[in-house]
Amino acid sequence: MGSTRRRPITIVCISDTHGQHQVLDLPRGDILIHAGDFTYFGRTEAQVSAFAAWIAAQPFRHIILVAGNHELAFDPATGGRLAHGGGDGQRSSKGENWLRLAWARLSADHCHYLENAGVVLEGIKFFGAPQQPPFTDMAFNVEGEANRAEFWSAIDDDTEVLITHCPPHAVCDQAHGDYLGCRALAERVGQLRSLKLHVFGHIHEAYGKAQRDDGMWSVNASICDWTHRPANQPVSVVATSDRPWSIVRT
């Protein structure tokens, strides 16, 4: 996938907006990624639908969304269980149904919700997943590194852009002196030879970016700081096929 020649693609990365998306001034780009926590304890259709309408209206050719621990209605274990099953067998939660219904009403075919799934856009392979180490009684908690490793094993080997809500261990994951990321995720990221960009959030205090020796970028795109104030800026990444990807100032 990475060897396919393509024009430069600008990917704008955000995460952890917590219902304060309306204040954002997004830079121009081709693809918008939101790495989760787009609500603040998202239990209602009104919250999900309002966000779905806002993000669908942003001027990007493609939009990718992953849920976070605040998206309680997206996890059957935290209130998102459907009363009568999924209908077509493809919907796993109330939240996902609300989101897709809102996008269908808007004919927002350019919007993609990824839950342990991948998509190819502009010749780039993306994969998104919401799981995380346990964090109070919130959504998508998975106990144990071995259990989380099972989820991460589903990440396609040819993934070029990985979107998770939680960070990997010891990469843009530090708060109050502790590393809070997932060790099993860090191990899986190290196995992905085609990976150019890993976008996540969750740990607001660790907003920022890091680059590996091989040029792969890790971006903690949390917009909110530790006080839940939208103090941070979106991060833009330029993707190319013939040279290393780069971070651009916004």
N, C-alpha and C positions, 0 to 999 in steps of 0.2 A: 504493500500500500504506500509506504513512504517513498518508494522509488518513482512513483508516478509524477511526472512533471506537472506543476500547476503554478498559477500566478500567486503572488503573496496574498495570504488570507489573514485578516486581522481578527483575532479572537478576544473579546472583552469578557473579563472574569469578575463576577461578584458572588457574594455569599452572605448569609446571616444579616439580612435586611430587617427581619423581624417586624414586618408590617409597615415599615417606614420607607418603602420603595418610592413613594411619590416625591420625596425630596431629592432623589438622585438626578445628577446631571451626567448622563452616560456619554462617553466619547464615541466617535464614529467607529463602525466596524462592520464586519461581515457576519460574524457568529457571536451570539451572546450566551454565556454560560452562567447559570445560577446554581451554586453547589449546596443549596438547602438552607433551612430555617428562614423561609420566606414569610412565615406567619409567626405570631407570638402566641404559642399554645393553640395551634390551629385546629379547632374542634368543629367549626361551623361552615356550612356551605357558603355563607355570605363572605367570610374571610377568603376562602379559596377562590371563589368566583371573581371577587374584586381583584385579587392578585393576578389571576389568569387573564383578565381583560387588560390590565395594565401592561403585563409583560408581552402579550400578543401585539400590542400597539407600538412597541418599540421598533425603531427603524433598522431592523437587521434582517438579512435574508433567511437566517436560521436561528432558532432559539432552543437551548437545551436546558432542562430543569431536572434536578435531583432533589429528593426530599431530605429533610434533616430530622434531628431528634425532637424539634418543636412541632413537626407535622403529625400530630397525634391521630388525626383521622385517616392518615395514609398507612397506618400499621394496624392490622387486625388485633394485635395484642394490646393496643392502647386506645381502643374505642373506634377503630375503623372497620370493624367487621360488618359485612353486608347482612341485612336481615334475611334475604331470600337467595343467597348465592350471587354469582356474578353474571347471571343472564346468559351472555355469550361465552362464558367460561374464561374470558380474558381479563376480567377486572378483579383485582384482589382486595380492594378497599373502597370505603365510601369516598375518601379524599380523592383517589384517582378517578373515580366516576365523576365527581363534581368537576374536577379539573378538565377532563376530556369533554364533558357535556358543555362547559363554558366555551372551550376552544371550538367545538363543533358548531355552536351557535354563531361564532365569529368567523367561521371558515378559516381557522388559523392552522392550516396544514403545515405551516413552517415551524410549528412548535412541537417539541419532542420531550416527553417525560420518560426518563430512563430509570428503571428499577431492576438492577441486575440484568442489564441488557445493553446492546450496542447499536450503533447506527453509523452509516457512512455518509458524510456531507462534504461537498466540495473536494472529494477525493481523500478525505481524512477519516480515519477510523476512530470513533469515540466509544467509550464505555462508561456507564454510570451506575453507582451503587450507594445505598444510604446507610449500611450497617456501621456500628460503632461499638467500642467497649462500653459497658454499662455506665449510664449517666443518670442518676436518680431514677424516677419511674417514668421515663420518657420513651419516645418512639425508637424503634429499630435497635434496641439494646441486644447484644449477643454476648453471652457469658463465655469466657474461655478463649484463649488464642487458637486452639485447635478447631473450635466451632467457627470462629471467624475465618480461619484459613479455608474452610470449605466454601464459604461465600466468595472469597478472593480467588479461589481456584477457577471460578467460572469466568473470570476476566479473560477475554480473548487474547491470545498470545501476540497477535498483530496490532493490538491497540496502540494508537499514537497519542491520543488524549484521554486520560483517565480522570473521571470526576467522581470523587467520593465526598461524603460530608465530613468524615473524620480525617485527620492527618495521619501519616505514617509516623512511627516512633522516631523521635529525635530530628524531625524535619519540620520547622515552623509549627511546633506543637507545645512550646514551653510556656507555662504560667506559674507564677509564684515559686519558681525554682524547680518545678517538676516537669518531666516530659510526659505528656498525656496522650500521645498518639498510639496507634496499634502496631505492635511488633510483627504480627502476622501480615499486616498490610505492607509494612516496610519490606518484608522478605519477598512478597509477591511482586512489588514494584521493582525490586532488584532483578527479577527474572524476565521482565518485559523489555526485550532488546529493541523493539521498535518505538518505545515510549519517548515522546518529545516533551510532553507537558502533563503534569499532574495538578489538578485544581481541587481545592478543598476549603474548608473553613472551620467552624465549630469552636476552636480555641481563639476567641476574639483577641486576646492579649498577644497572640503570635502572628498577627497580620504581617505579611511581607513575602519575600521570595528568596529562593535559594537555587543555585545551579550546580549540578553534578559535574565531575570532570569530563563526562562524555557529552555535556551540553544540555542534558535534560533539565527542564525548569520545574520546580515545585512552587506553587503559588497558594498561600493562604489568603483568600480574597475576602475575608470578613469585613463587611462595611461597618458594622457596629463595633464599638470598643467594649471594654469590660463592663461599662455602665449602661450598655445598650443604647448609646448615643451614636448616630450615624456619622462617625468622625473620619472614616477612612475612604480612600478613593478607589474606584475600579482599577484593575490592572489589565493592560492590553498587551497581547503577545502577537507578534507577526510570524506566521507559519509559512515556510518556503520548502521547496523540494530539493534545492541545490546548494543550500548552505544552512548553518545552524539557526534555529529559531531564536528570536530576540524579544526582549521586553522593551516597550516604547513608553516614553513619558506621556501622561495624559494631561 
